Amino acid sequence: MQSDSSALLDGSDSISSETTAQCPGGPVIAILGSGDFARSLAVRLVASGFRVAVGSRNPSRICGGLFPDWVEVLSQREAVDRAEQVVFVALYPEHYHTMAGLEDGVAGKVLVDVSNAAVQNIRGRSNAERLAELFPRSKVVKGFNVISAWALQAGAHDGNRQVLICSDCSDSKAAVVQLARRLGFMPVDLGGLRAAGEIEEAPLRLFPSWDGPVLVTFLLFFFFYGYNFVRGILLPYLDHGKNNFYQLPLVAVNDTLPAVALVTLSLVYLPGVMAAVLQLGRGTKYRRFPCWLDRWLCSRKQLGLLSFLCAGLHAVYSVCLSLRQAASYRLLNAAYRQVKAGVENSWVEEQVWRSDLYLSSGILGLGVLALLAITSLPSVGDALSWREFTFVQSSLGYAALTLSVMHTLFFGWDFAFFPGAYPYYLPPLYLLALILPCTALVGRVLLALPCLASSLAKIRRGWERRHVSTRDHGSSEHV
């Protein structure tokens, strides 16, 4: 199959789409199927310098102009016979039986299965393994199923560049890897054909790394919104008939969003503090963290982006508060009370400073949080060195958390000391939201103390405290 790999790469890799569209002269590759994926794949192959033969169960029903001019639309058998080495199977698995008479034609050739699983977590053989059983004399390779038809047609740089590939035949897999590179994609070798099931289910997974963070954010919103509803709306109505239900769609949501943003941001940095404490307590870095802490550490990026989302929504909601009808009514009522009381100047210096500091720290915090979100994008993060990325995500991250805490404290720095702030013996919402952020900041300050910082730095460089048991580390060596 080494010669097969070379055959796939005949011609220059730098052939332009315009030139190859006029005169493709590379090896012939067959595609069984005439759907959207087959058409897009044919366009991409022709643009990369290959000749393409499309095999259809009924070639006469395919309208002219559906495929590029240099693509031959034939019957399945004719297309397979025309293929020099590679045959793409772009059929749904339920139509594999239509290939029953092609066994001799595909014998010794590479069958690239591009199908996806119908549902997740199906036990049993994958589509690629079924295809390998149907055609034992062919070399089946799983690949290209994670690439969309749009990415194939528009170009690799406009979509996901990764192509997941697996096969039991190393030479055939190498040939498809070379082909993927020729098409402008980045092949990823996942081993033998047993990995095909995982590859086939990959396109069905909807944001798999976001499940936990989204659930945590939703539960926090549900808790804070419910707490705010009970404390500020339901109990006053049941107690003395005060109707605050108009606050449900806007005011209550705006009170909830900053609390969720603050707690979620603290959840980004709290596991790092806990991991450092564990390493200091154990005196070594060679023991695994608990599974829950590992998962938490791997979810920090998603939690940070969700925190930014909540903070951004809070900013938009806050601007909209002044536009609602209730705000104009409250302003008129305040002006009427001031006139009735004979107050000519209602300026309060303390309140002016308080509101300006509150808004300034909030704006700065949102700005730094936006910078963190931007650097979380792979296209931006890849352009930073490791030290730059760490500075932004760690140092600026703690700055964003500090500014967010200051924003909350400037809003209610003395409310917590008045009995009126505890109706029905329930503390203000912002006090509950400050517990975890303050814990994370205090922990970070303590870990920055020279006595702890130096020990932690040594541990992370491989030093181990004496008397670490062999059960903990697996050996009695000490650095």
SELOTOR-414703 format. One record per residue (C-alpha): x, y, z. Coordinates in steps of 0.05 Angstrom, whole numbers, padded with zeros to 5 digits, always signed. Last residue first. Layout:
XYZ/...
//
This chain:
+00281+00299+00922/+00252+00241+00960/+00248+00169+00937/+00206+00120+00978/+00163+00097+00920/+00089+00089+00902/+00070+00159+00920/+00015+00156+00971/+00026+00083+00991/+00101+00095+00995/+00087+00147+01049/+00110+00218+01044/+00158+00221+01104/+00198+00278+01073/+00163+00333+01033/+00171+00325+00959/+00205+00371+00908/+00185+00362+00836/+00181+00434+00811/+00108+00440+00832/+00128+00421+00903/+00183+00474+00904/+00135+00529+00880/+00084+00508+00933/+00136+00513+00988/+00158+00581+00964/+00087+00607+00959/+00068+00581+01029/+00123+00616+01068/+00123+00676+01022/+00048+00690+01029/+00015+00686+00961/-00024+00624+00982/-00058+00666+01036/-00078+00719+00985/-00107+00666+00938/-00147+00635+00994/-00175+00702+01014/-00194+00715+00941/-00228+00648+00932/-00266+00653+00998/-00287+00724+00981/-00315+00699+00915/-00351+00641+00949/-00387+00682+01002/-00402+00745+00962/-00465+00719+00926/-00500+00706+00993/-00486+00777+01015/-00511+00803+00947/-00579+00771+00958/-00593+00808+01022/-00601+00766+01085/-00667+00734+01104/-00694+00745+01174/-00764+00759+01147/-00737+00825+01123/-00662+00829+01135/-00638+00895+01105/-00684+00933+01153/-00639+00911+01211/-00584+00955+01182/-00511+00932+01181/-00516+00893+01115/-00537+00955+01077/-00470+00988+01093/-00426+00969+01035/-00485+00953+00988/-00468+00976+00918/-00396+00992+00933/-00389+00921+00959/-00417+00890+00896/-00373+00929+00849/-00314+00915+00895/-00328+00840+00889/-00331+00847+00813/-00266+00887+00813/-00232+00832+00854/-00258+00777+00808/-00234+00815+00746/-00165+00825+00779/-00164+00751+00796/-00174+00737+00722/-00122+00789+00702/-00070+00750+00742/-00094+00680+00723/-00123+00680+00652/-00084+00739+00625/-00018+00724+00660/-00023+00650+00643/-00035+00665+00569/+00024+00713+00568/+00069+00662+00602/+00047+00606+00554/+00060+00650+00494/+00000+00681+00460/-00022+00671+00387/-00055+00604+00403/-00100+00640+00453/-00129+00686+00400/-00149+00633+00349/-00167+00585+00405/-00217+00634+00436/-00205+00638+00511/-00165+00702+00499/-00231+00736+00480/-00267+00713+00543/-00210+00737+00588/-00211+00805+00554/-00286+00809+00563/-00276+00795+00638/-00227+00852+00640/-00279+00899+00610/-00335+00873+00654/-00292+00886+00716/-00274+00956+00692/-00348+00972+00680/-00368+00945+00748/-00312+00981+00784/-00333+01047+00751/-00407+01037+00764/-00400+01024+00838/-00347+01078+00846/-00393+01128+00813/-00454+01105+00852/-00418+01110+00919/-00385+01176+00905/-00452+01207+00886/-00487+01174+00945/-00436+01204+00993/-00443+01274+00964/-00518+01276+00970/-00550+01327+00923/-00625+01336+00937/-00624+01412+00929/-00689+01451+00935/-00724+01408+00987/-00793+01436+01003/-00821+01369+01027/-00876+01372+00975/-00826+01389+00921/-00781+01330+00942/-00841+01283+00946/-00863+01303+00876/-00794+01293+00848/-00790+01224+00879/-00858+01206+00850/-00838+01231+00781/-00774+01190+00783/-00812+01128+00806/-00863+01135+00749/-00807+01144+00698/-00772+01081+00723/-00838+01041+00720/-00845+01057+00646/-00780+01022+00628/-00722+01058+00596/-00680+01067+00659/-00680+00993+00672/-00656+00979+00601/-00585+01001+00617/-00584+00954+00676/-00611+00897+00633/-00555+00906+00583/-00501+00907+00637/-00532+00846+00671/-00533+00809+00604/-00458+00822+00597/-00445+00797+00668/-00486+00734+00655/-00449+00720+00590/-00381+00735+00622/-00397+00684+00677/-00416+00634+00624/-00349+00645+00590/-00312+00635+00656/-00351+00571+00672/-00334+00543+00603/-00260+00557+00613/-00260+00529+00684/-00291+00462+00665/-00227+00421+00665/-00211+00442+00736/-00280+00419+00759/-00272+00351+00725/-00205+00341+00760/-00235+00364+00826/-00292+00314+00820/-00242+00258+00803/-00200+00271+00865/-00131+00300+00849/-00078+00252+00828/-00015+00243+00871/+00052+00263+00843/+00050+00337+00863/+00078+00324+00933/+00074+00351+01003/+00004+00322+01014/-00022+00384+01050/+00013+00432+01003/-00012+00395+00942/-00082+00394+00969/-00080+00468+00985/-00056+00483+00915/-00113+00442+00885/-00164+00478+00929/-00138+00546+00906/-00141+00524+00834/-00212+00497+00846/-00234+00566+00872/-00211+00604+00810/-00265+00589+00759/-00318+00577+00812/-00308+00650+00833/-00329+00671+00764/-00393+00630+00770/-00408+00662+00838/-00400+00732+00810/-00438+00720+00746/-00496+00686+00783/-00501+00743+00832/-00496+00793+00776/-00553+00758+00738/-00602+00752+00797/-00616+00826+00810/-00626+00838+00735/-00674+00779+00731/-00715+00805+00790/-00718+00875+00760/-00737+00853+00690/-00790+00799+00682/-00810+00789+00756/-00811+00861+00780/-00884+00872+00762/-00900+00821+00816/-00885+00872+00870/-00956+00877+00898/-00955+00891+00972/-01011+00851+01006/-00984+00857+01077/-00952+00790+01094/-00970+00747+01034/-00949+00800+00984/-00886+00819+01022/-00869+00743+01026/-00878+00730+00952/-00841+00790+00922/-00776+00809+00955/-00755+00748+00996/-00791+00692+00958/-00775+00720+00889/-00703+00737+00907/-00691+00667+00933/-00723+00637+00872/-00680+00680+00826/-00618+00663+00866/-00632+00588+00866/-00655+00583+00793/-00596+00624+00769/-00548+00581+00809/-00581+00518+00782/-00576+00544+00711/-00502+00561+00719/-00487+00493+00749/-00524+00458+00692/-00488+00500+00639/-00421+00484+00672/-00435+00409+00675/-00461+00400+00604/-00411+00445+00570/-00356+00395+00554/-00402+00354+00510/-00424+00414+00468/-00477+00374+00429/-00450+00305+00414/-00480+00276+00351/-00420+00293+00307/-00375+00250+00352/-00419+00188+00351/-00387+00159+00288/-00318+00173+00315/-00333+00136+00379/-00361+00077+00341/-00301+00077+00294/-00251+00068+00351/-00253-00008+00342/-00227+00005+00272/-00156+00013+00299/-00120+00076+00321/-00146+00146+00330/-00103+00180+00278/-00120+00255+00271/-00118+00283+00201/-00112+00359+00191/-00149+00383+00129/-00125+00416+00065/-00150+00366+00014/-00078+00340+00005/-00074+00331+00081/-00137+00288+00080/-00108+00247+00022/-00044+00234+00060/-00083+00210+00120/-00125+00167+00074/-00062+00133+00047/-00034+00124+00117/-00098+00090+00138/-00093+00043+00080/-00021+00026+00099/-00039+00017+00173/-00096-00031+00160/-00140-00037+00222/-00170+00032+00210/-00182+00099+00244/-00188+00171+00221/-00214+00235+00254/-00209+00294+00206/-00193+00360+00240/-00197+00425+00201/-00264+00449+00228/-00293+00499+00180/-00275+00559+00136/-00201+00542+00130/-00218+00473+00102/-00254+00502+00042/-00324+00525+00025/-00347+00458-00006/-00316+00410+00044/-00332+00455+00104/-00405+00462+00079/-00413+00386+00071/-00393+00379+00144/-00329+00345+00167/-00338+00297+00226/-00352+00239+00178/-00286+00248+00141/-00258+00181+00165/-00266+00107+00179/-00220+00064+00137/-00241-00004+00109/-00189-00044+00070/-00226-00091+00022/-00225-00167+00018/-00272-00174+00078/-00327-00132+00045/-00391-00142+00084/-00353-00152+00149/-00313-00088+00138/-00378-00051+00124/-00407-00075+00190/-00343-00052+00225/-00350+00017+00192/-00423+00023+00214/-00403+00007+00286/-00416-00060+00317/-00454-00068+00382/-00480-00021+00434/-00511+00045+00413/-00492+00101+00460/-00515+00158+00414/-00565+00156+00358/-00562+00149+00282/-00486+00139+00280/-00449+00176+00225/-00427+00152+00156/-00362+00171+00121/-00335+00101+00107/-00272+00103+00065/-00264+00037+00028/-00192+00026+00006/-00185-00024-00051/-00163-00096-00050/-00231-00122-00070/-00276-00064-00088/-00298-00091-00156/-00304-00163-00132/-00349-00144-00075/-00393-00097-00116/-00455-00141-00120/-00477-00129-00048/-00469-00053-00054/-00545-00042-00049/-00543-00077+00019/-00505-00017+00047/-00568+00025+00040/-00588+00022+00114/-00518+00047+00131/-00532+00114+00095/-00487+00120+00035/-00425+00163+00023/-00378+00103+00014/-00314+00136-00012/-00274+00090-00057/-00198+00095-00061/-00150+00055-00104/-00156+00067-00179/-00230+00079-00182/-00260+00067-00251/-00285-00003-00233/-00319+00025-00171/-00352+00080-00212/-00377+00030-00264/-00405-00016-00211/-00441+00041-00176/-00471+00068-00240/-00439+00130-00270/-00435+00205-00259/-00367+00228-00283/-00341+00291-00250/-00303+00340-00294/-00363+00386-00304/-00374+00395-00229/-00435+00358-00201/-00509+00380-00200/-00500+00412-00268/-00543+00360-00303/-00597+00328-00261/-00585+00261-00229/-00645+00214-00244/-00608+00178-00300/-00552+00155-00253/-00599+00108-00214/-00561+00070-00160/-00508+00123-00164/-00432+00119-00169/-00394+00184-00174/-00327+00182-00211/-00277+00235-00191/-00211+00258-00221/-00165+00289-00170/-00130+00356-00172/-00149+00388-00106/-00207+00427-00135/-00234+00362-00163/-00231+00330-00095/-00265+00388-00061/-00322+00391-00111/-00331+00316-00107/-00334+00320-00031/-00388+00373-00035/-00430+00331-00083/-00421+00268-00041/-00440+00305+00023/-00503+00333-00009/-00526+00266-00037/-00501+00227-00097/-00474+00163-00066/-00415+00117-00078/-00355+00164-00090/-00298+00138-00133/-00228+00169-00135/-00190+00171-00201/-00117+00191-00193/-00095+00261-00214/-00106+00297-00280/-00157+00351-00266/-00160+00400-00325/-00202+00462-00319/-00226+00454-00247/-00154+00435-00230/-00128+00502-00254/-00181+00544-00219/-00175+00506-00153/-00100+00517-00152/-00050+00461-00153/-00002+00471-00095/+00003+00399-00075/+00034+00384-00143/+00020+00319-00179/+00014+00248-00153/-00004+00249-00079/-00056+00194-00080/-00009+00150-00120/+00043+00156-00066/-00004+00127-00014/-00021+00071-00061/+00052+00056-00073/+00060+00046+00002/+00000+00000+00000/
//
